[in-house]
Amino acid sequence: MATMKAAAIDRFGPPKVLTLHNLPVPNPGPGDLLIALHAAAVSVWDAEVRNGTWWPGGRRKFPLVLGTDGAGIVAAKGARVRRFRVGDRVWAINPRRGFYAEYVVVNAQHAGRVPRRLDLLRAGAAAVTGLTALQGIDDALQVRQQETLLIFGASGAVGTLAVQFAKRRRARVLATARSGEASAFVHRLGADAVIDIRSRNAPERLRELAPGGIDAALALAGGDALERCLSLVRAGGRVAYPNGVEPEPRRRRRVRLLAYNAVAGPREFARLERAVAEARLRVPIAAVYPLAQASKAHARLDRGHVLGRIVLRIRPGSR
C-alpha cells in the first residue's frame, strides 16, 4: 500500500500535538480527484479543531489530518470526472479536512483550475479565503461603483483579498487594521483609507471619511469596536459577515444584516478565476513552513496578528 507524509493529531491539544505521520494515500472515488499537494493553508478553524474547541460534525477519528484547502496537481481522477485531466493545476477545498498531507482526495465539484496569475503556493493560500471574500463583496453585499464600503478586519486572510475585490468593483474602500504596520499593509493593497481600530477616535475618524454614512460593511471580526463603526452605516445600508464571526454583529433598524457561508462549486471557482484576473489579485503570505513544521505554523497562528495567510509548503517548487 502506498503511503504519504501527513501532519495529523492523535489527540486534541496545543500545537505540539500536531506531528508527522505515515498514512495510506487515499483512493479517489468515481467523482473525486486525487491531488498531489504543493501547498496547504493554515487557518484559525484548523487551530480550533486541533485544540478541540470546535468540531464541524461527524465522527471523531484519530489520527486526524487537518487542513481544509490547498493547491496542487491532479495525480488521478475518478471515472465520472470530466472537467479535469491528470496534470492539471487545481485549488480545492474539503470541509472534511485532509490538506496537511502529500495527497488529498476531494470531490471534483469542490475544485477549480488555478488562475494563471497565481503560483501553487499562493493558490494554496487563497481557495477558501478567495471564495469567502468574493462572495461577501459580490453576492452578500452586491457592492456597486462609487459606494463607500467598510471592511472591518482588513489585514487578515479574507480581508486582504476583499479589499482588492471591492476595488475591482470601483468602490471607495475604508478599512480597519490594528497597527501601523497593518494599516500600511492594507493601504498598499488598495484601500482608500485605513483606520487604526485601537485608536479611541476611530469612529470619529470614520465619520470624517464618510460624512454621508457607510453604504455597506463586511465584518470579518466582532466586538465593541465593530459595533461603534457599524453605527455609521446609513439607513438602507447593508452589513454582511461570514458565519463564524463572534460575537455576531447586532441588528440595527433599517440596515440589512446577512450572515453567509462561502459556497464552492464549478460556477463559483470559475467566477473566482475571473475575479483574480480582473483584480490582478495579490495573495499576501505571512509565513511559509514545511509540512514537518506544521506545529510551528500553528504556534505562529496562535500568537495572532497575522498579516495575510500562513501556508504549509508540501513540495518544493510551485509552478
C-alpha positions as CSV (number, residue, x, y, z in Angstrom):
1,M,0.0,0.0,0.0
2,A,1.3,3.4,-1.0
3,T,2.0,5.8,1.9
4,M,2.4,9.5,2.3
5,K,3.6,12.0,4.9
6,A,0.9,13.9,6.7
7,A,0.7,16.3,9.7
8,A,-2.0,14.9,12.0
9,I,-3.2,14.9,15.6
10,D,-3.8,11.8,17.8
11,R,-5.5,13.9,20.5
12,F,-6.7,17.4,21.0
13,G,-4.3,19.9,22.5
14,P,-1.7,22.7,21.8
15,P,0.4,23.0,18.7
16,K,2.8,20.2,19.8
17,V,0.1,17.5,19.3
18,L,0.4,18.1,15.5
19,T,3.1,15.6,14.4
20,L,4.2,14.0,11.2
21,H,2.6,10.6,10.4
22,N,3.0,8.0,7.6
23,L,-0.5,7.3,6.4
24,P,-2.0,5.5,3.4
25,V,-2.5,7.5,0.2
26,P,-6.3,7.9,-0.1
27,N,-8.1,6.4,-3.1
28,P,-10.4,8.7,-5.2
29,G,-14.0,7.6,-5.8
30,P,-15.8,7.9,-9.1
31,G,-16.5,11.7,-8.7
32,D,-13.2,12.5,-6.9
33,L,-9.7,14.0,-7.6
34,L,-6.5,12.7,-6.0
35,I,-4.4,15.9,-5.7
36,A,-0.6,15.8,-5.2
37,L,-0.5,18.8,-2.9
38,H,2.1,21.6,-3.2
39,A,0.6,24.0,-0.6
40,A,-2.0,23.9,2.2
41,A,-3.4,26.9,4.0
42,V,-3.2,27.2,7.8
43,S,-6.5,28.6,9.2
44,V,-7.9,29.7,12.5
45,W,-10.5,27.0,12.3
46,D,-7.7,24.4,11.9
47,A,-6.4,25.6,15.3
48,E,-9.9,25.3,16.8
49,V,-10.3,21.7,15.6
50,R,-6.8,20.9,16.9
51,N,-7.5,22.2,20.4
52,G,-11.0,20.7,20.5
53,T,-12.9,23.9,20.8
54,W,-14.8,23.4,17.5
55,W,-15.9,20.4,15.6
56,P,-17.6,20.5,12.2
57,G,-19.7,17.4,12.8
58,G,-19.3,13.7,12.0
59,R,-17.3,11.0,13.8
60,R,-14.1,12.0,15.6
61,K,-11.5,9.6,14.4
62,F,-7.8,9.8,15.0
63,P,-5.2,10.3,13.6
64,L,-6.9,13.4,12.1
65,V,-5.3,15.2,9.3
66,L,-6.1,19.0,9.4
67,G,-6.4,21.5,6.6
68,T,-9.5,22.4,4.6
69,D,-7.9,24.0,1.5
70,G,-4.8,24.0,-0.7
71,A,-3.5,23.6,-4.2
72,G,-1.5,21.0,-6.3
73,I,-1.5,18.8,-9.3
74,V,-4.2,16.3,-10.3
75,A,-2.5,12.9,-9.8
76,A,-5.5,10.7,-10.5
77,K,-9.3,11.1,-11.1
78,G,-12.4,9.1,-10.8
79,A,-14.2,7.6,-13.8
80,R,-17.0,10.2,-13.7
81,V,-14.8,13.2,-13.7
82,R,-14.8,15.1,-17.0
83,R,-13.7,18.7,-16.1
84,F,-10.1,17.9,-15.2
85,R,-7.2,15.9,-16.5
86,V,-4.2,14.3,-14.8
87,G,-1.6,17.0,-14.6
88,D,-4.0,20.0,-14.2
89,R,-3.1,22.7,-11.6
90,V,-6.0,22.9,-9.2
91,W,-7.0,24.6,-6.0
92,A,-9.7,22.9,-3.9
93,I,-11.5,22.7,-0.6
94,N,-12.7,19.8,1.6
95,P,-14.7,20.5,4.7
96,R,-13.7,17.0,5.9
97,R,-10.1,18.3,6.1
98,G,-7.0,16.4,5.0
99,F,-4.8,19.0,3.3
100,Y,-1.9,18.8,5.7
101,A,-0.6,15.9,3.6
102,E,1.3,15.0,0.4
103,Y,-2.0,13.8,-1.2
104,V,-5.7,14.6,-0.6
105,V,-8.9,13.4,-2.2
106,V,-11.7,15.9,-2.9
107,N,-14.9,15.8,-4.7
108,A,-14.3,17.3,-8.2
109,Q,-17.2,19.7,-7.6
110,H,-15.1,21.4,-4.9
111,A,-12.1,22.1,-7.1
112,G,-11.1,24.6,-9.8
113,R,-8.3,25.4,-12.1
114,V,-5.6,27.6,-10.6
115,P,-5.6,31.0,-12.4
116,R,-2.5,31.7,-14.5
117,R,-1.7,34.7,-12.3
118,L,-1.1,32.5,-9.2
119,D,1.6,30.0,-8.4
120,L,0.6,27.0,-6.4
121,L,1.9,28.4,-3.1
122,R,-0.4,31.5,-3.4
123,A,-3.3,29.4,-4.8
124,G,-3.0,27.1,-1.8
125,A,-3.4,30.1,0.5
126,A,-6.4,31.5,-1.3
127,A,-9.1,28.9,-2.1
128,V,-11.4,29.3,0.9
129,T,-10.4,32.9,1.6
130,G,-10.9,33.9,-2.0
131,L,-14.3,32.4,-2.2
132,T,-15.3,34.0,1.1
133,A,-14.0,37.4,0.1
134,L,-15.5,37.4,-3.4
135,Q,-18.9,36.1,-2.3
136,G,-19.1,38.7,0.5
137,I,-18.3,41.6,-1.9
138,D,-20.3,40.4,-5.0
139,D,-23.1,38.3,-3.6
140,A,-23.9,39.2,0.0
141,L,-23.3,43.0,-0.3
142,Q,-23.6,43.4,-4.0
143,V,-21.1,46.3,-3.9
144,R,-21.5,48.9,-6.6
145,Q,-19.3,51.5,-8.2
146,Q,-18.7,54.6,-6.0
147,E,-20.3,53.2,-2.9
148,T,-18.5,53.6,0.4
149,L,-17.6,50.2,1.8
150,L,-16.1,49.4,5.2
151,I,-14.0,46.3,5.6
152,F,-13.6,45.6,9.3
153,G,-10.6,43.4,9.8
154,A,-9.0,44.1,6.5
155,S,-5.4,42.8,7.3
156,G,-6.5,39.2,7.8
157,A,-6.6,36.4,5.2
158,V,-10.1,37.2,4.0
159,G,-9.8,40.9,4.4
160,T,-6.7,41.4,2.2
161,L,-8.5,39.8,-0.7
162,A,-11.8,41.5,0.0
163,V,-10.1,44.9,-0.3
164,Q,-8.9,44.0,-3.8
165,F,-12.2,42.5,-5.0
166,A,-14.0,45.7,-3.7
167,K,-11.6,47.9,-5.7
168,R,-12.3,45.8,-8.7
169,R,-16.0,47.0,-8.3
170,R,-14.6,50.6,-8.1
171,A,-16.0,51.1,-4.6
172,R,-14.5,53.5,-2.1
173,V,-12.9,51.2,0.4
174,L,-12.4,52.2,4.1
175,A,-10.6,49.6,6.1
176,T,-9.7,48.9,9.7
177,A,-6.4,47.4,11.0
178,R,-4.8,47.0,14.4
179,S,-1.3,48.5,14.0
180,G,0.6,51.0,11.9
181,E,2.3,48.1,10.1
182,A,-1.1,46.5,9.3
183,S,-2.5,49.9,8.2
184,A,0.3,50.5,5.7
185,F,0.0,46.9,4.5
186,V,-3.8,47.3,3.8
187,H,-3.2,50.7,2.2
188,R,-0.7,49.1,-0.3
189,L,-3.4,46.6,-1.3
190,G,-5.6,49.4,-2.5
191,A,-7.7,50.7,0.5
192,D,-8.6,54.4,0.1
193,A,-8.2,55.0,3.8
194,V,-7.3,52.8,6.8
195,I,-8.3,53.4,10.4
196,D,-6.3,52.0,13.3
197,I,-9.1,50.4,15.3
198,R,-7.2,50.6,18.5
199,S,-7.5,54.4,18.5
200,R,-10.1,55.9,20.7
201,N,-11.1,58.4,18.0
202,A,-11.6,55.6,15.3
203,P,-15.3,56.2,15.0
204,E,-14.8,60.0,14.7
205,R,-12.1,59.4,12.0
206,L,-14.5,57.1,10.2
207,R,-17.3,59.8,10.4
208,E,-14.9,62.3,8.9
209,L,-14.2,59.9,6.0
210,A,-17.8,59.1,5.4
211,P,-19.9,62.1,6.4
212,G,-22.9,60.7,4.5
213,G,-22.7,57.4,6.1
214,I,-21.4,54.0,5.1
215,D,-23.3,52.2,2.3
216,A,-22.1,48.7,3.1
217,A,-19.8,46.9,5.6
218,L,-18.1,43.5,5.5
219,A,-17.5,42.4,9.1
220,L,-14.6,39.9,9.5
221,A,-14.3,40.3,13.3
222,G,-16.7,41.1,16.0
223,G,-16.8,43.1,19.2
224,D,-17.4,46.6,20.6
225,A,-15.1,48.3,18.1
226,L,-17.1,46.8,15.2
227,E,-20.4,47.9,16.8
228,R,-19.2,51.5,17.1
229,C,-18.2,51.5,13.4
230,L,-21.5,50.0,12.3
231,S,-23.4,52.8,13.9
232,L,-22.3,54.8,10.9
233,V,-24.0,52.5,8.3
234,R,-26.7,54.6,6.7
235,A,-30.4,53.8,6.7
236,G,-30.9,51.3,3.9
237,G,-27.3,50.1,4.1
238,R,-26.1,46.5,4.3
239,V,-23.8,44.6,6.7
240,A,-22.6,41.1,5.8
241,Y,-20.4,38.7,7.8
242,P,-19.1,35.1,7.3
243,N,-20.6,32.6,9.7
244,G,-18.2,32.1,12.5
245,V,-17.6,35.7,13.3
246,E,-18.1,36.2,17.0
247,P,-19.7,38.0,18.6
248,E,-22.1,38.3,15.7
249,P,-22.9,41.9,14.6
250,R,-26.1,43.3,16.3
251,R,-29.2,44.0,14.2
252,R,-30.0,47.6,13.5
253,R,-33.1,49.3,12.3
254,R,-33.3,49.9,8.6
255,V,-29.9,48.1,8.0
256,R,-29.9,44.7,6.2
257,L,-27.8,42.2,8.1
258,L,-26.7,39.0,6.3
259,A,-24.7,36.0,7.5
260,Y,-23.3,33.8,4.8
261,N,-21.1,30.7,4.1
262,A,-18.8,30.6,1.2
263,V,-20.1,28.2,-1.5
264,A,-17.7,26.0,-3.5
265,G,-18.7,24.6,-6.9
266,P,-17.7,24.8,-10.6
267,R,-19.5,28.1,-11.2
268,E,-18.1,29.6,-8.0
269,F,-14.5,28.6,-8.9
270,A,-14.9,29.9,-12.4
271,R,-16.1,33.3,-11.1
272,L,-13.2,33.4,-8.7
273,E,-10.7,32.6,-11.5
274,R,-12.1,35.6,-13.5
275,A,-12.1,37.9,-10.5
276,V,-8.4,37.0,-9.7
277,A,-7.5,38.2,-13.2
278,E,-9.7,41.3,-13.2
279,A,-8.4,42.4,-9.8
280,R,-4.8,41.5,-10.6
281,L,-5.0,39.8,-7.2
282,R,-2.1,39.7,-4.8
283,V,-2.2,37.0,-2.2
284,P,-0.3,38.1,0.9
285,I,1.7,35.3,2.5
286,A,2.5,35.9,6.2
287,A,4.8,32.9,6.7
288,V,5.7,29.6,5.0
289,Y,6.6,26.4,6.8
290,P,7.4,22.9,5.5
291,L,4.9,20.1,6.3
292,A,7.2,18.7,9.0
293,Q,6.9,22.0,10.9
294,A,3.1,22.2,10.9
295,S,3.2,22.6,14.7
296,K,5.4,25.7,14.4
297,A,2.9,27.1,11.9
298,H,0.1,26.6,14.5
299,A,2.3,28.2,17.2
300,R,2.7,31.2,15.0
301,L,-1.0,31.3,14.3
302,D,-1.8,31.2,18.0
303,R,0.3,34.3,18.6
304,G,-2.1,36.3,16.4
305,H,-1.7,39.5,14.4
306,V,-1.0,37.6,11.1
307,L,-0.9,39.8,8.0
308,G,-2.2,37.6,5.2
309,R,-2.1,33.8,5.5
310,I,0.2,31.2,6.8
311,V,0.9,28.4,4.4
312,L,2.5,24.9,4.5
313,R,4.8,24.1,1.6
314,I,4.2,20.4,0.9
315,R,6.5,20.0,-2.1
316,P,9.4,22.2,-3.2
317,G,8.6,24.4,-6.1
318,S,5.2,25.8,-7.0
319,R,4.6,26.2,-10.7
